[in-house]
Amino acid sequence: MQYTVLIPARLASTRLPNKPLADIGGIPMVVRVAQRVQSGVPQGTRVVVAADHTSIVQACARHGIESVVTAIDHVCGTDRLAQACELLGLQDEQVVVNVQGDEPLIDPQLVSAVAQLVWGVHAPSMGTAAHPIVSARDFVNPNIVKVVTDAKGFALYFSRAPIAWPRDLFARSEDALPVPAPLRHIGIYAYRVGFLRTFTALAPAPIETTEALEQLRALWHGHRIAVHLCEQAPEGGVDTPEDLVRVRQIYAAQAGVL
């Protein structure tokens, strides 16, 4: 199975300016993400950074990472991916995986597992991942996206609210979790290139606007999303300066600096 990993990278960031270029052990973060993916995906997998600024492209070039320059004014990340597919000349039947540019600790095996979800003639439109929630605080946190799946592992709904709501359990205790455990969505996606082109032409869905979750547009328009279940949470990405300090410490420890 061969596929292309696309890593969207925007220079603008409200909480962490110039985030893709943030230094991690002497290497820009977006390059670290690409190198991490390359270290464990199948041989022949193409890893490309979809940048919105030439400074990101130049940083990638210095470290031998392929990149393309996309428009700066894309409304959403999926639009940036679709343009990258056009620039790379990818065909409708090819598979791409969207790995965020602020995930320098991403597990390459997770990337391959999500890619597998959309492989084959009768594959769903999209693939993503989730893991069991082990904290009641996380379950009710609106910044943590939850997903409910059906018997075959396809997403029924994504929400910032705690779903499925354990009516009787929460009536007894606010610190309890339902059984089976609710699922936390992991922000990694696989698509067929043809679906990406279709997706960008779809009208935004009311539920997408309400929840501020782009993947709900696919469900609203009748497309299926397969969900790969991980046993435990992957390493966190970089959203804040504190996250960057944590990741720098991990890389330093791995390099034997600490």
Residue pairs with C-beta under 8 A, 6 or more apart in sequence:
1 42
1 95
1 112
1 115
1 116
1 119
2 42
2 44
2 45
3 45
3 46
3 94
3 95
3 96
3 97
3 115
3 119
3 190
4 45
4 46
4 47
4 48
4 88
4 90
4 94
4 95
4 96
4 97
5 37
5 41
5 45
5 46
5 47
5 48
5 96
5 97
5 99
5 111
6 48
6 49
6 50
6 81
6 84
6 85
6 96
6 97
6 98
6 99
7 30
7 33
7 34
7 37
7 47
7 48
7 49
7 50
7 98
7 99
7 100
7 101
8 49
8 50
8 70
8 77
8 80
8 81
8 84
8 98
8 100
8 101
9 20
9 30
9 49
9 50
9 51
9 52
9 56
9 101
10 19
10 20
10 52
10 101
11 18
11 19
11 20
11 21
11 51
11 52
11 53
11 55
11 56
12 52
13 19
15 239
15 240
15 241
16 22
16 238
16 239
16 240
16 241
16 244
19 29
19 101
19 102
19 238
20 28
20 29
20 30
20 51
20 56
20 59
20 101
20 102
21 28
21 29
21 30
21 55
21 56
21 59
22 28
22 29
22 238
22 244
23 29
23 248
24 32
24 104
24 244
24 247
24 248
24 251
25 32
25 248
25 251
25 252
25 255
25 257
27 35
27 63
28 56
28 59
28 63
29 101
29 102
29 104
29 238
29 244
29 247
30 49
30 51
30 56
30 59
30 60
30 65
30 101
31 59
31 60
31 63
31 65
32 104
32 251
33 99
33 100
33 101
33 102
33 103
33 104
33 106
34 47
34 49
34 60
34 65
35 63
35 65
36 103
36 104
36 105
36 106
36 108
37 45
37 47
37 99
37 106
37 108
37 111
38 45
38 47
38 108
39 108
40 107
40 108
40 109
40 111
40 112
41 47
41 108
41 111
41 112
42 112
46 66
46 88
47 65
47 66
48 66
48 67
48 68
48 84
48 88
49 56
49 57
49 60
49 65
49 66
49 67
49 68
49 101
50 67
50 68
50 70
50 80
50 81
50 83
50 84
51 57
51 60
51 67
51 68
51 69
51 70
52 69
52 70
52 71
52 72
52 74
52 80
53 69
53 72
54 69
56 67
57 67
57 68
57 69
60 66
60 67
61 67
68 84
68 87
68 88
70 80
70 83
70 84
70 87
71 80
71 83
74 80
74 83
76 214
77 98
77 214
78 98
78 196
78 199
78 200
78 214
79 200
81 96
81 98
81 191
81 196
82 196
82 197
82 199
82 200
85 96
85 193
85 196
85 197
90 96
90 193
91 193
92 192
92 193
92 194
92 197
93 192
93 193
93 194
94 192
94 193
95 115
95 118
95 119
95 190
95 191
95 192
95 193
96 190
96 191
96 193
96 196
97 111
97 114
97 115
97 188
97 189
97 190
98 188
98 189
98 190
98 191
99 106
99 111
99 188
100 187
100 188
100 237
102 237
102 238
102 239
103 188
103 237
103 238
104 237
104 238
104 247
104 251
105 234
105 235
105 236
105 237
105 247
105 250
106 188
106 234
106 235
107 234
107 235
110 129
110 186
110 188
110 228
110 230
110 234
111 188
113 129
113 228
114 127
114 128
114 129
114 188
114 189
114 190
114 228
115 127
115 190
116 127
116 228
117 123
117 124
117 127
117 128
117 190
117 226
117 227
117 228
118 124
118 125
118 126
118 127
118 190
118 191
118 192
118 226
123 192
123 226
124 154
124 223
124 224
124 225
124 226
125 191
125 192
125 195
125 218
125 223
125 224
125 225
126 189
126 190
126 191
126 195
126 215
126 218
126 223
126 224
126 225
126 226
127 189
127 190
127 191
127 225
127 226
127 227
127 228
128 147
128 155
128 185
128 186
128 187
128 188
128 189
128 190
128 215
128 225
128 226
128 227
128 228
129 185
129 186
129 188
129 227
129 228
129 229
129 230
130 147
130 149
130 183
130 184
130 185
130 186
130 227
130 228
130 229
130 230
131 183
131 184
131 186
131 229
131 230
131 231
131 232
131 233
131 234
132 180
132 181
132 182
132 183
132 184
132 229
132 231
132 232
133 139
133 144
133 146
133 177
133 181
133 182
133 183
133 184
134 177
134 181
135 177
136 174
136 175
136 176
136 177
138 144
138 184
139 146
139 162
139 177
139 182
140 162
142 160
142 161
143 160
144 160
144 184
145 158
145 159
145 160
145 184
145 185
145 187
145 213
146 158
146 159
146 160
146 161
146 162
146 163
146 182
146 183
146 184
146 185
147 155
147 156
147 157
147 158
147 159
147 163
147 183
147 184
147 185
147 227
148 155
148 156
148 157
148 163
148 164
148 182
148 183
149 155
149 156
149 183
149 227
150 156
153 226
153 227
153 228
153 229
154 224
154 225
154 226
154 227
155 215
155 219
155 224
155 225
155 226
155 227
157 163
157 216
157 219
158 185
158 211
158 213
158 215
158 216
158 219
159 211
159 213
160 211
160 212
160 213
162 182
163 182
164 178
164 182
166 176
166 177
166 178
169 176
169 177
169 178
170 176
183 227
183 229
184 233
186 230
186 234
189 215
191 199
195 223
199 217
199 218
202 217
202 218
202 221
204 217
205 216
205 217
205 219
205 220
205 221
206 220
207 213
207 216
207 219
207 220
208 214
208 216
208 217
208 220
215 225
218 225
219 225
235 250
236 243
236 246
237 243
238 244
238 247
249 258
252 258
